[in-house]
């Protein structure tokens, strides 16, 4: 929230400004006030407001003198001067001091908010630029350590790592709004290897203008490197396996070089995830099979029951199970039940109706119909043939 301080010697005007503006609703914090310049400056130094609104005529220290002191000690603080004196000289001097706006009194709450909003936008943009540079410097230092480690690991000459940034690049020309990685993070989690290049083509197309900036390319290279390295680590992999961009080979990476590098490391990360998830789902399927083996005799056993047991959605489990076993859940459960029924028909003297209940079917007629559909013969015929002739099963899954 943007902090606003008010310096105004006329109490009625000061109270009117303080009370007639819904500060919080407009994104501001009214952090303090004072009735003269000296007291105002003392409080401003402690409170460090983002914007100071000050009258130009005050006792002990006028608004221009206050503005000069503020700009010397708190250069980032923006200043709005209020004056009842429509004199060019005041406006000229305030502009020379770097005052953001010079407004004539009386001023309405709406007009003040309008000017505050304009200055707030400027402040927020500067903050974003500052955050961007801080992040860039932070990434630069971290990337340098990675680069040096990578260099040592490959027995190459030590280099300057990531110290290749140009101080004269204009951050103001970079659209900071596009530096969002949510889409890429989501793709790392769910995308397929064969879709990486198509996805990234669209991804880079959205930031094509920004990718013309060397600084932006450097930022993207390092930011995505750490995103991919963190992702690999979360999957149980080794972050050192992620390729480190060699800034020494090209001190000013262009968009094409950056795009190719990012594509390579994203593709390797997705491939690693696919391979890892394959092993993971093998364990899930093994767990499902074990659960079916233990519970096939329970009537009403469903995909929802098993999905809840292994912690996946029914649709997701159905897809994974089919891919890994080559059978749908229902097909696998039915085959397991029929297989057990065959065993009981061969090895016991239990009646078909009893066996039906033992393998999860309370309706003997339905069991008999399903048995014949699966094996080609009825349970009774199956028992007779097995007992009398030792014939093999007529269908697979015996």
Secondary structure as GFF3:
##gff-version 3
##sequence-region A 1 398
A	DSSP	beta_strand	2	7	.	.	.	ID=ss1
A	DSSP	alpha_helix	11	20	.	.	.	ID=ss2
A	DSSP	three_ten_helix	24	26	.	.	.	ID=ss3
A	DSSP	beta_strand	28	34	.	.	.	ID=ss4
A	DSSP	alpha_helix	37	47	.	.	.	ID=ss5
A	DSSP	beta_strand	51	55	.	.	.	ID=ss6
A	DSSP	alpha_helix	63	73	.	.	.	ID=ss7
A	DSSP	beta_strand	78	83	.	.	.	ID=ss8
A	DSSP	alpha_helix	88	96	.	.	.	ID=ss9
A	DSSP	beta_strand	101	104	.	.	.	ID=ss10
A	DSSP	alpha_helix	109	153	.	.	.	ID=ss11
A	DSSP	three_ten_helix	171	173	.	.	.	ID=ss12
A	DSSP	three_ten_helix	176	178	.	.	.	ID=ss13
A	DSSP	alpha_helix	182	190	.	.	.	ID=ss14
A	DSSP	three_ten_helix	193	195	.	.	.	ID=ss15
A	DSSP	alpha_helix	196	206	.	.	.	ID=ss16
A	DSSP	three_ten_helix	210	212	.	.	.	ID=ss17
A	DSSP	alpha_helix	214	234	.	.	.	ID=ss18
A	DSSP	three_ten_helix	239	241	.	.	.	ID=ss19
A	DSSP	alpha_helix	255	295	.	.	.	ID=ss20
A	DSSP	alpha_helix	303	310	.	.	.	ID=ss21
A	DSSP	alpha_helix	314	325	.	.	.	ID=ss22
A	DSSP	alpha_helix	329	347	.	.	.	ID=ss23
A	DSSP	alpha_helix	352	358	.	.	.	ID=ss24
A	DSSP	alpha_helix	364	375	.	.	.	ID=ss25
A	DSSP	alpha_helix	379	388	.	.	.	ID=ss26
###
